[in-house]
Amino acid sequence: LTASPVSVIGHIATNVAVITTGNDRDSHGVTANVWAEGAAGNLALVTLRREGGTLGQVVRNRTFAASVLGVQQERIAVQFATRGSSEKRFAGVDYDVIGGCPVLTPCHAWLRCTVVDVCPFGAYDIVTGTIDECGVGDLVAPLLFHGGRFGVFGSGGGHDG
Ligand SMILES: Cc1cc2nc3c(=O)[nH]c(=O)nc-3n(C[C@H](O)[C@H](O)[C@H](O)COP(=O)(O)O)c2cc1C
């Protein structure tokens, strides 16, 4: 009845988002999870690898966006999870710059935050922000991640209902 933490972590299904900061000339982004709460402060948090390239840019700009991906966007999830230049990550990806952050178009939903706190979390830093702007995108079904694979919520197959 016991298992390794790595195995258990792989059983936790998550959303898939692209966390971004910057503008047309200096954009940064990485595939990551996003968590948010609207009960007492409209806060969002992301965990960004301390050794990675995106964390420092988010902290420097004091703002980040999370574009939550839809089922049609697995390619984008892989592109932003692949080590390499910003040019390669953003190649062929459409976005609008909102409040100093690229927001992917289309997407499932998005948030744009001002950084309020950064604290250590193992190999990551937890970056907390207040939600300044947010919206729901055109892609109705969310992309999920579980057991090292991308998937769909329920039997939706990319469609609601
Ligand atoms: C579904 C999925 C979720 C991920 N979640 C995170 C995350 O929450 N934080 C993170 O730093 N990396 C996460 N990654 C890994 C990064 O996308 C990947 O390591 C990337 O190359 C790091 O780039 P960086 O150098 O900009 O940090 C995730 C990857 C995938 C496919």
The ligand as a Gaussian input file, in Angstrom:
#p B3LYP/6-31G(d) Opt

LIG

0 1
 C        2.719000      19.340000     -17.689000
 C        4.004000      19.985000     -17.222000
 C        4.019000      20.709000     -16.042000
 C        5.187000      21.343000     -15.605000
 N        5.146000      22.085000     -14.470000
 C        6.225000      22.807000     -14.108000
 C        6.159000      23.704000     -13.004000
 O        5.115000      23.817000     -12.321000
 N        7.278000      24.445000     -12.722000
 C        8.429000      24.344000     -13.463000
 O        9.405000      25.049000     -13.177000
 N        8.526000      23.468000     -14.490000
 C        7.461000      22.723000     -14.831000
 N        7.537000      21.884000     -15.911000
 C        8.838000      21.669000     -16.587000
 C        9.285000      22.848000     -17.429000
 O        8.314000      23.147000     -18.419000
 C       10.635000      22.530000     -18.111000
 O       11.535000      22.002000     -17.162000
 C       11.287000      23.743000     -18.752000
 O       12.292000      23.308000     -19.599000
 C       11.918000      24.681000     -17.739000
 O       12.292000      25.870000     -18.390000
 P       12.982000      27.115000     -17.631000
 O       14.428000      26.969000     -17.890000
 O       12.410000      28.335000     -18.269000
 O       12.628000      27.006000     -16.175000
 C        6.379000      21.229000     -16.360000
 C        6.365000      20.494000     -17.554000
 C        5.203000      19.889000     -17.984000
 C        5.198000      19.107000     -19.280000

